[in-house]
Amino acid sequence: MFDLFSWSHILIVLIVALVVVGPKDLPRLMQMAGRWVGKARVMADQFRKSFDEMARQSELDELRKEIAALRGEKPLAGLGENIMKPLPAPMGDIPEQNPDSPDAAADEPPKPLRNVS
């Protein structure tokens, strides 16, 4: 509130009010001005609270719309069918090895790892 006026401006306004209103009625004038400022602060606080509540309500409405859209899409609807499908054959150059084939018996067993301390 005091950002608009410097202390010298406020002092000049108080001196003019003292001369115009008089020292007898000046406390009553200040009390009335204080009530007006208090009412203005209460109204500003109520406005801010209602504005915050409207913003919060709009955010909740947006979240509800997103949830409804996700429920409408049902992204997990076909999950049960996909789980039961067999996996496709592996692709690449890894040949299938049968443990009963003669090539599998010719392989050497792996060498044990040395303990390096």
C-alpha positions in Angstrom: 0.0 0.0 0.0 2.8 2.4 0.8 4.7 1.6 -2.4 2.9 4.5 -4.2 3.9 7.1 -1.6 7.2 8.0 0.1 7.3 8.8 3.8 7.4 12.5 3.0 4.1 12.3 1.0 2.4 10.4 3.8 3.6 13.1 6.3 2.2 15.9 4.1 -1.2 14.1 3.8 -1.3 13.6 7.6 -0.5 17.3 8.2 -3.2 18.4 5.7 -5.7 16.0 7.4 -4.8 17.5 10.8 -5.4 21.0 9.6 -8.6 20.2 7.6 -10.3 17.8 10.0 -8.8 19.1 13.2 -7.2 17.4 16.1 -10.5 16.5 17.8 -12.0 14.5 14.9 -8.7 13.1 13.5 -8.7 9.8 15.6 -12.3 9.1 14.5 -11.3 9.7 10.9 -8.3 7.3 11.2 -10.5 4.7 12.9 -13.0 4.9 10.0 -10.2 4.7 7.4 -8.8 1.6 9.3 -12.2 -0.1 9.1 -12.4 0.6 5.3 -8.9 -0.8 4.8 -9.9 -3.9 6.9 -13.0 -4.4 4.9 -11.1 -4.0 1.6 -8.6 -6.7 2.8 -11.4 -9.1 3.8 -13.0 -8.6 0.4 -9.7 -9.1 -1.4 -9.0 -12.3 0.6 -12.5 -13.6 -0.2 -12.0 -12.9 -3.9 -8.6 -14.6 -3.8 -10.1 -17.7 -2.1 -13.0 -17.9 -4.5 -10.6 -17.5 -7.5 -8.3 -20.3 -6.0 -11.4 -22.5 -5.6 -12.5 -21.9 -9.2 -9.0 -22.8 -10.4 -8.9 -25.9 -8.3 -12.4 -26.9 -9.5 -11.4 -26.5 -13.2 -8.3 -28.7 -12.5 -10.5 -31.3 -11.0 -12.8 -31.2 -13.9 -9.9 -31.7 -16.3 -8.7 -34.7 -14.3 -12.2 -36.2 -14.3 -12.3 -35.8 -18.1 -8.9 -37.5 -18.5 -10.0 -40.4 -16.3 -13.2 -40.8 -18.2 -11.3 -40.8 -21.4 -8.9 -43.5 -20.1 -11.8 -45.6 -18.9 -13.5 -45.2 -22.3 -10.4 -46.4 -24.2 -9.9 -49.5 -22.0 -6.2 -50.0 -22.8 -6.0 -53.3 -21.0 -9.1 -54.9 -22.8 -7.1 -57.2 -25.1 -4.4 -58.1 -22.5 -5.8 -61.5 -21.7 -5.9 -62.6 -25.4 -2.3 -61.4 -25.9 -1.0 -63.3 -22.9 -2.4 -66.6 -24.1 -0.8 -66.2 -27.6 2.3 -68.3 -28.3 5.5 -66.3 -28.7 6.8 -66.0 -32.3 9.8 -68.1 -33.4 13.2 -66.5 -32.5 14.8 -64.7 -35.3 18.6 -64.4 -35.8 21.5 -66.7 -36.5 21.3 -68.8 -33.3 20.7 -72.4 -34.4 18.5 -74.7 -32.4 20.5 -77.3 -30.5 19.0 -80.6 -29.5 20.7 -82.1 -26.4 20.5 -85.6 -28.0 22.4 -84.6 -31.1 26.0 -85.8 -31.6 27.3 -82.2 -31.9 26.0 -81.4 -28.4 28.0 -84.3 -26.9 31.2 -83.2 -28.6 31.2 -79.8 -26.9 33.6 -79.4 -24.0 32.2 -78.5 -20.7 32.9 -74.9 -19.6 36.2 -74.3 -17.7 35.8 -73.2 -14.1 36.6 -69.6 -13.3 39.8 -69.0 -11.3 39.6 -67.2 -8.0 41.7 -64.1 -8.4 42.7 -62.7 -5.0 
